[in-house]
Amino acid sequence: MKLVRRITSAVPGRVASAVLSPIPVGRDRALGMSERLAAMTSLTSSLEYLSQRHDMGKGGMSDWDIAKNSIAHANPLLRRLVDLASGRRTTTALHVTRAAVASAMLLPGKSSWRGAGSLFLGATSALLGPRQHYGGDGADQVATLVQLATGGARLVPSPAAKDALLWYVALQSNLSYLISGWVKLLGPEWRDGSALPGVMRTHTYGHEGMYTWLRNNPRAAKLLAHSVLALECLFPLAYLKGGRLARPVIASAATFHVANGYLMGLGRFATAFPAMHPLVAYTSAPRTHPAIAGRDDRSVAAALAVLAGATAAAAITAVQRRMRATEGWRTSRVLTTRHGNRLQYEAMSVGDAERPVFVFAAGLLSTSEHYAWISERLSYQTDYGVIVYARAGYAGSRRRATTTYQLSESVDDLVDLVNGAVAPHRKVILVGHSVGGELVRRAVKHLGDRVHGVVYLDSSHPDQFNRSAQQRVSGAGLESSFASMSRALRLGTGALLTRPWWIKELPAPYHDKVFAHYSDARMWYAARREWAALQEDFKAFPGQLDPIEGVPGLVISAQRTVDRDPDQLLMHRELAEAHRGAPRATVIVEGAGHDTLLVNSRYANQVTDHVLTFFRSLDERPRAARPTRSVSLEKEATR
């Protein structure tokens, strides 16, 4: 009996010692394990692409004639290299070679040739990334990072350099979990437990059985969501007290990724992210352990110094960009609306006192600067007045309203801007792009005979979600994207943003200002607020547009929009047909996309030409003599 008691009392201690102890994995072993897991990811990736070669064909998901647009604004040398590797035969040959090299990497050994193999897999993965954009979901990028670091570690002779590269991957692993967790924590969906059922119910990443179970067990769903948050937010605890928590932390993370692979169909997750774990184990164990003896940790101090400096630089950059985003231009003005909102606007041209004033309303996640090509040409080359403004929450405009946001608030703000910034005797021409088009349409009835005309630029339609499958699909993930970006930017990640290609399409003096707007969390938050209200508003649309009597209307569509979604073509026609008893016209700008219609100088100048032609034709004869006309899209298409 004494022996039984002694054994029984010793078991918990042994279990705790086995679980709460560092993982004694040496440099070579950790390196080999990471290499093989990353190679398994590359092997899976290449075999998947080889089994789906039909996607590389015309119209397929990986059709290079379409996919190459993603690097259209990249460095010319990079474009050339990627283009050379993206021919169908070349891509197939590269994947066959990658599969062979990855298979060889699974074999035992630790020669320098393994380093060359890892570097080859990492380099070709990066080269094929634009070609095979879909399906990786971050797994290929993680494998590439591991392969480039471990490949370098195999080839460099210095132990200190080897450890620096292994520390790099380990720190990247900690950073990825940490940022992912804290970004999730800022979202209410993860805190209240609704995030996991939301993901599991989707067509792309969902699992019907898991969704049903989570829906039927809300407490368990919340517990699982909180467990994911705890794992990611507290992942660096693996380094606490000499790595005593490394085993449970790494085991939990590996289980999480295997579950992702099975439930969400992300098979590469099961090997890609765990490829970093052996290096976390190696770097978290105390240097006093015999297996870790000789590890060089000087790179950690250097990394922390760099991180501190980068954090300070990011904070300074964020402050500078916020100031640039909110200060407006030297001639900007501010108007307070009935809701208490403070609108920042720019009277770009006073124009002839007897001529109408163009008032521009921007689209979702856009500011007045997107109209730069159009507004500047109208200001400098015509005698019309020109006013541009930012909606509440954008740029320097502040939302002070205390009620729940609705689209009617932005309509009221626009009406107040016209009445407060435009002389009472002058008429206005309302111009709206995207959501701005719907705002100006609704503002017409409040402004009455002050409206000289309306211009819709690739406008939204209040029935678009009911009638267009394309709109429903493309809009499904927008709110979560807006939320993720606003949270990430609030964490100070704006300094990591690269300047989007379309900003370079605008006039040079606008580049820094627009990028500051793009990097401002406030604008993304405002876009999220507007998008949620817009969806609720459009769902309640009765199905018939209210007629607009006696007001000329010009509808300009982007060819790529109507080609991709023919339902938009019909809805744009309806916008024009709602204008009764006055001239109306519909136009397609060939080659233009939804945003390039404004930001590309060539398309923007075509838009301006159509606008000037339309309104100058109205001014050439008395209104009573003007017949109502409706010009078809096909006849007026820009060639």
N, C-alpha and C positions, 0 to 999 in steps of 0.2 A: 504493500500500500504506500509506503514512503517513497518507493521508486516511482510509482505511478504519479503521486503528487508532484515529485520533483520534475518529471517529464512534462506533466500538464502545465505547471507554472512556468516552465522554460519555453514552451511553444509560442505564447504571445510575444515574448521578447525576441525570439528568433525571427518570427514573422515581421515584427516591426523593424528589426535590424536589416532584414532582407529588403523590405519595401522602402524604408527611410534611410537609404545609404546612397552614396555617389555611385555612378556607373564607371567602373575602372576600365575604360577603353583607351588604349594607347593611340598615338598619332597614326601609325601605319594602318591599324585596324579600323579606326574611324574613317580614315581616308578611303580605304577599300570599300567599306560599307556604303558610304555616300556615293562613291563612283558607281557602284552596282545598282543602287536604287535609282539614281539619275539615268543610268543606261537603260534600265527597265522602262522608264518613262519614255525615253527616245524610241526604244524598240516598239512599244505600244503605239506611240504616235505615228511612226512611219508605217507600221502595218495597217493602222486604221486608214491612213491616207491612200495607201496602195490598194486597199480593198474598196475604196470609194473614188477611184480614178474618174468615174463618170462625172463627178462634180467639177472636174477641171474643164469639161467641155463647154460648148456654147450655151450660155444661160444658166450654167451650174453655179453652185454656191462658191466655187473657187475659180470661176471664169476670170482669167487674168485680164482680159480686155476691160472688165468692170473693176476688178479688185485693184488694178494699178492706179486707179484714181486716188487711192488712199495715200500714195506717196508722190502725188503729182507736184507737190510743193517742196519736196525733199531736195537735198544736195544732188546736183546732176550726176556726180560720180556714184553716189549711193544708188540713185535711180537706175543707172546703167548696170551696175553689178546685180541688183535685184532682178532687173529685166532679163539679163543673161541667164540667171538661174531659174527663171519662171516659165520658160518654154515647157510644154507638156512633157517632151522626152527628157529634157534636162532634169525637171522636177522628179520624174519617175526614177531616173538613174540615181539621183541624190538620195532618194528615200530607200532604194534598194541597198545602196552603199551604207547608209546610216543603219539600216537593219542589221547588216553584216557586222559592222563595227560594234554596234551595241551588243550584239550577241557575243562577240569576242570579249567585250568588257565584263561579261558575267563570269568568265572563267577565272580561276585563281591566278595569283601573281601580283607582283608589285614593281615591275620594270618601268623604265621611263617611257616605253611605248604606250603604256596605259595613259600617261599624261597627254601624249599626242592624240590618242583616241578620244579622250574627254574634250580636248580643245576642238577637234574636228566636229564632234557632235554639237558642242555649244555654238561654234561659228556657223555651221550649216542650219541649225535651228533658228538663229537670228536672221540668217539670209533668207530662209523660207518663210519667216513670220508673216510678211505682207501677203505672200502667195497663199498661205494656208491660215488665213486670219481666224476662221471659225473653228470651234471645237476645242481649243486649248484652254480657255477660261482661266488663264494664269499659270496652269501647270507647266506648260512648255517654257514659260519665262523663268520659273523657279528652277527647273532642270537646267536651263542654260546658265543661270547664275552659278549653280553648284558645279557644273562641268567646267566652266571657265576658271573658277577658283581652284578646284581640285586638280585640273590639268596643269595649271601654273605651279601648284604645290608639288606635283610630281617632278616637274622639270627643273625647278630652282634648287641649287645645291645647299643653300643656307637654311639651317633649321629655323632660324628666326624668321626668315621670309616665308617658310612653309607655315609656321604658326600664325603669322600675320594674315595670310590668305584664309586659313581655317577660322580664325577669329572673325574675319570679315563676314563669312557665311553665317556663323553663329549669331553675330550681332544683327545681321539682316533678318535672320529668323525671328529673333526677339522683337525687332522693330515691326515686322509684318504682323505678328500676333497682337502686339500692343496697340498699334494704330487701328487695326481692324476692330479690336474689342472696344476701344474708347469711342470710335465713330459710331458703332452700334449702340453703345450706351447712351449716346445723345438722342437716339431715336426712340420715341414712345413705344413703337411696335415691339422692340426687344425687351423693354422694361415690363410691358403688360402681357407679354407672352404670345402676342398675335403674329409675330414674325414667322415662326416656323410653320404654322398651318398655312400662312399666306404663300410661303415658298412651295410647300408640298402640294398645293392645289393648282400650281401653274402647269401648263402643257409642256414647257421646255424642260424644267428642272423638277417637276413634281413626281409624287409617288402616291397613287390613289389609296393604297392600303394604309400607308403612314398618315396620310391626311385624315382619313376616316378615324383612325385611332386618336390622333391629336384633337380632332374636333369633339370626339366623345369623352376625352379626358383632359379638360382644360387646365386642371391643376398640374398634371404631368407635363403638358405643353409648356406651361410657364416655368416649371422646374428645369426642363431641358434648355429653354431659352436662357435662363439665368446661369445654368451650368456652362453654356457656351461663352457667355459674357465673362464669367469668372475665369475660365480657362484662358481666354485671349487677353483679358486685362491684366491677369496675374501671372502670365507665362514666365516673366523674368524671375519669379520666386524659385525657379529651378536652380538658381545660383545661390540661394540662401543657405547659410551655414555649411559651406563647402560642398554644395550639391546634394544635400540630404533629401531634397524634394524632387530631384531630377527624375527619378524613376516614375513616380505617379504623374508628374506633369507631362513627361514625354509619352508615357503610355496613354494618357487621356487624349493628348493631341493626335497620336497615331490612330486611336480608335475613332476619333472625330473624323479624320480624313478617310478612313476606310468606310465609315458610314456614309459620308458624302459620295464616295465612289459608287456605292451600291444604290442608295436611295435616290440620288440626283443624276445618276448616269454619268458621273464624272470619274471614269475609271482611272485616269492618270493621276488624280488627286491622291490615290492610295499609295503611290510611290514617289510622287514629285516632292510634296512637302515633307514627308518623313525622310527624304534624302538629306535634309538639313539636320535632322535629329542626332545622328552620330557625332556631328561636330559640336552640337550643344552639349552632349554628354561629355565629350573630350574636354571642352573648355570650362565646364562647370565643376569638374572634379578637382579636389585640392591638389596643389603641386607636391604636397608631402606624400601622396600616394605613389608607390613604386612604379605603377604603370604610366604615370603622368610625369615622372621625373624629367627635368630638362625642358619642360614647356616654357616658351618665351611669352610673357604676358605684357611686354612693353607696349605693344600695339593698342592695348585697351586704354591706357592712359592717353595715348595720342588720339585715339578715336573719341574719347570723352572730351578732350580739349577741342577737337574739331567740331563735335556736336554742340558744345557750349557756344563756340564762335558762330556756328551756323544758326543756332537758335536766336542768338542776339541779332544776327544779320537779318533773319527772317522777320523778327519783331520790328526792326527798323523799316524793312521793306514794306511790311503790312501797313505800318503807320503812314509811310510816304504815299503808298497807293491809295489808302483810304482818303487822305487829304486831297490827292489829285482827283479822285473820283467824285468827291463831294463839293469841291470848291467851284466847280463850273468854269466858265470862261470869263475873261475880264469884263465883258459887257453883259453877263448873265443877270437876270432879274428874278425876283421871288414874288409869288402871288399866293395869298391864303384863300382857300375855297370854303364853301359852306360847311364842309365836314371837318374843318380845322387843318386840313392837309396843306403843306407848304410846297407849292410847285415851283421848281426852278425852270425858267424858260429863257429862250434867246430870241430876241427880235433881230433876225439876221439882216432884214431889209425893211425899211419903212415903205418904200415904193411910192408910187403916185397916189395921192390922197383919194383919187376917184377910182382907183383900181382895187380889185378884191385882194384879200390877204390869204395866202396859203397857210394852213395850220396842219402840221404833221403829227400824227399819232403813231408811235412805234409799236412793234409787235411784242410778243412774249419774249422775255430775256433779251430785250433790245433797248437801246437808248436812242436819243435823237441823232447821235453821231452816225448811225447807220444810214441816215439820209444824206450824208455829206455831199456826195456827187450831185444829187438832185437839188438839194437846198442851196448849195453854193452857186450852181449855174442859174437857178431862178433869181438868186439875189444879185448876181453881178451882170447878168445878161438880159434881164427883163425889168419892167417897171411894176411888177407885182410886189406886194408885201410878203414877207416870209417869217413865220414863227415856228420854232421847234421847241419841244418841251420833254421833260422826263416825268413819267407817272410817279405817284407817291411810292417811295421805297427804292426808286432807281436814282442813280447818280446823286445829285444834291437835293433831290425832292424828299421831303420827310412825310411819313404817314402819321398823323396825329389823331385820326379818327378812333373812337373808342368802341364802335360797334363792329360786329362780325363783317368781314369784307364781302361785298357782293359786286358784280360787274357794274351795277347801277352807280356805285360810288365813283368809279373811274369815268363813267359817262357824265355825272354831275360835275366832276372836276374839270373835264374838257369844256363843258358848257360855261362854267365859271371863268375859265381861262379866256375863252373867246369874249365873253362880256366884259371882262376886266382888263384885257390887254389889247383889244382891238377897238378902235374908235367907233362909237355907236352908229355913225352914218355909213361905215364901210361893210361890205359883204365879205364872206369868207368862203374859201374852197377847202373843204375838209379832205385830207389825204390819210388813209390808214393802211398799214401793211399787216397782214396776218390777223391777229386778234385786234389790232388797231382798226382794221377795216370794219369789224363788228361794232366797235365803240363809236366810230364816226357815223355809222348807219343809224344807231340809236340816238345819237345826239341831234340829228336833223330835226326831229319832231319838237325838240325843246328850243331850237334856235329859230325855227320858223323861216320867215322871208329873209333872214340874214344870210342864209346859205345860198351861195351862187352856184355851187356844184359839189359833187362828191367823187373822189377817186379811190377805187378799191385796188390795192396792189396785192395780188395773190392772197386774197382775203379769206378769213375764216367764214363759215356759214353756220348758223345756229342749229342746223339739222345734220351736221356732218357726222356726228358719232352714230346717229340712227341709220344713216343711209350709206355710209362708206366703211367697208371692212378695213380698208387701208388705214383710215384715220383711227379706227378703234385699236388696231394692232400697234401702229406707230406711237400712239398716245398712251398705251398701257403702262409703260415703264417710266414715263416722264416725271411723274411726281416723286418716285423714289430716287431718280437721278438728281432732281433738284434738291431733295432733302440730303442726299449723300454729299453733294458738292457744298452745300451751305454748312454742313457740320464739319467737313474736312477743312474748309477755309476758316471757320471759326477757331480751329485748332492751330492755325498759323501755317498751314501748308501752302499758302498762296505763292510763296517764294519758289516752290518746286514746279509751278505751272510753266509750261512752255507756251509761247505766243501762238495762238491758232493761225493757220494759214490765211484765213479770210480777213484778218485784221490788216495784213499787208496789202490787201486789195483796195483799202480805203486811202484817201489822200494822206500823205506822209504826216502832216501836222496833227492828225487824229490818232495815230497809232498808239502812243503812250496813254492817252486819255481812255481810249476804248479798252485797252488791256487792263488798265486800272479798274474799270467797271467790271470786266470779266473776272477779275481776281477778288472782287468784293463780295463777301458772304451776303451782304444786305440784298444785293440784286437777285441772287439765287433764291433767297428766302422770299422775296417779293414775287418772283416768278412761280414759286411753289404755291404761295397763297392765291395768286391769280388763277393758276391752273386748276386748283381744287374748286374754286368758285365757278370757273368757266364750265367745268364738267357738270356741276350741279345745275347751273343755269340752262345749259344746252339740253340736258335731259328733259327739262320741263317745256321745251319748245313745242308749241301746238302744231307745227307742221306747215304753216303758211306765213310767208313774209308779209308784214304790213306794207301797204302801198305807200310810196313817197311821191306825192303829187307836185308837179311843177318844178322839180329840181333835177337838173341834168346829172347824169351818172356815167362815169367811165370805169369799166372793169378791165384791168390788165392782169393777165395770168402768165405764170412762168411755164414754159413748155414742159419742163421735166416734171412739174407738179401734175399737170393734166395727163401727161403720157403715163405716169405711174399710177394715177388714180382717175379714171374717166368720170367717176361720180363727181369729182371736183369741177370738171368741165361743165356739167349740167348745173351744179349749184352756183357757179360763177355766172352762168347765163341768167339764172333766176334773180341774182342780185341786180343785174342790169334791167331785167323786165319789171322789177318792183318800182322802178322810176317811170312814172306815167305822166303824160301830158308835157313832156320835155324831151330834148334830145338825149339819146343814150347810145353807148357803143361798147363793144367788147373786143379785146385785142389779146393775141398771144405773142409773147416775145420768145422767139425760137432760140433754143440753146440755154436759156436762163433757168436757174433753179430758184427755190423758194427764197434763199438768202442772197444769192448772187444777183438776183434781180435788182437789188439795191447796192450791194458793196462792190460789184464789178463795174468799172467805169464804162465799158462798152454797153452793157445792158442798161445801166442806170441812165446813160445818155439817150438810149432808145426810148426808155420810159418817159424821160423828160420831153423828148420830141413828140410823143403821142399826146402827152398832157397839154403841151402848148398848142399843138394843132387843134385839139378838141376845143379848148376854151377860146382860142382866137377865132375859130369858126363861129362860135356863139356871139362874139363881139362884133362880127362883121355885119350883122343885120338885126333888126329889132326882134325881141323875143316873140312878138305876136306873129311874125312872118316865118318863124322857124318851125319846120315840120318835125314831128316826132319820128325818130329813126332808130332802128335797131340793127346794127351791123354785125354780121355773124363772125364768130371767131375764126372760121376758116378763111373768109375773105380778107380779114384784117390782119392775118398772121404776118409777123415781121419776117421777111426773107433774108 
